[in-house]
């Protein structure tokens, strides 16, 4: 999931959001998206996230309820925007970490 959020959602948010929303709202029965590293097969109930390369060392496919992924993607984008803007209330910033 970290690769999905850090790479695909970060780089392709408008496209992933559009496809997730279409399935969650019933505009589509299913959809898919391929990004830099991962493919996402979006089903009405469940979404499969898997690496584009068929290499077991990269990890097994991940399954997540579609509505939960939709909420997670929205929350991730909101946190990214808050971090970029320097808004108060972002849980952790680089300033919070002190190198020792």
C-alpha positions in Angstrom: 0.0 0.0 0.0 2.9 2.4 0.7 4.0 2.1 -3.0 0.5 2.8 -4.1 0.2 5.9 -2.1 3.7 7.2 -2.4 4.1 6.6 -6.1 0.8 6.1 -7.9 -1.6 8.3 -5.9 1.1 11.0 -5.6 1.7 11.1 -9.3 -1.6 10.1 -10.8 -4.2 11.2 -8.2 -6.7 12.8 -10.7 -6.8 9.6 -12.7 -7.0 7.2 -9.8 -9.6 9.3 -8.1 -11.8 9.4 -11.2 -11.7 5.6 -11.7 -12.4 4.9 -8.0 -15.2 7.4 -7.9 -16.8 6.0 -11.0 -17.0 2.5 -9.4 -17.9 3.7 -5.9 -20.8 5.8 -7.3 -22.0 3.0 -9.7 -21.2 4.8 -12.9 -19.0 1.8 -13.8 -19.1 -1.8 -12.6 -15.3 -2.1 -12.6 -12.3 -0.2 -13.8 -8.5 -0.5 -13.9 -5.5 1.7 -13.8 -1.8 1.2 -14.6 0.7 3.6 -13.2 4.5 3.6 -12.9 4.9 0.5 -10.8 1.5 -0.9 -10.0 -1.8 -1.9 -11.6 -5.1 -1.4 -9.8 -8.1 -3.6 -10.7 -11.1 -1.8 -9.2 -14.2 -3.9 -8.5 -17.5 -2.9 -6.9 -16.6 -4.6 -3.6 -12.8 -5.2 -3.7 -9.8 -3.7 -5.4 -6.6 -5.7 -6.3 -3.3 -3.8 -6.3 -0.3 -5.6 -7.8 3.1 -4.9 -9.4 3.2 -4.6 -13.1 6.3 -6.8 -13.3 5.7 -10.5 -12.6 8.3 -10.7 -9.9 7.4 -12.5 -6.7 10.2 -10.7 -4.8 8.3 -7.4 -5.2 5.4 -8.7 -3.2 2.1 -10.5 -3.5 -1.1 -8.7 -4.7 -2.9 -6.7 -2.1 -6.7 -6.8 -1.8 -8.6 -4.0 -0.1 -12.3 -3.1 0.0 -12.9 -0.5 -2.7 -14.8 1.9 -0.5 -11.9 1.8 2.0 -9.4 2.5 -0.7 -11.5 5.4 -2.0 -11.5 6.9 1.5 -7.8 6.3 2.0 -6.9 7.9 -1.3 -9.0 11.0 -0.4 -7.4 11.2 3.0 -3.8 10.7 1.6 -4.4 13.6 -0.9 -5.8 15.8 1.8 -2.7 15.1 4.0 -0.3 15.8 1.0 -2.1 19.2 0.4 -1.9 20.1 4.1 1.8 19.3 4.2 2.5 21.3 1.0 0.7 24.3 2.4 2.3 24.2 5.8 -1.1 24.1 7.4 -1.2 23.8 11.2 -2.5 20.5 12.4 -0.5 18.3 10.0 0.5 15.4 12.3 4.2 15.2 11.6 6.5 17.5 9.6 10.2 17.3 9.0 10.7 20.1 11.5 9.4 17.7 14.2 12.4 15.3 13.7 15.7 16.4 15.1 18.8 14.7 13.8 21.1 13.6 16.6 
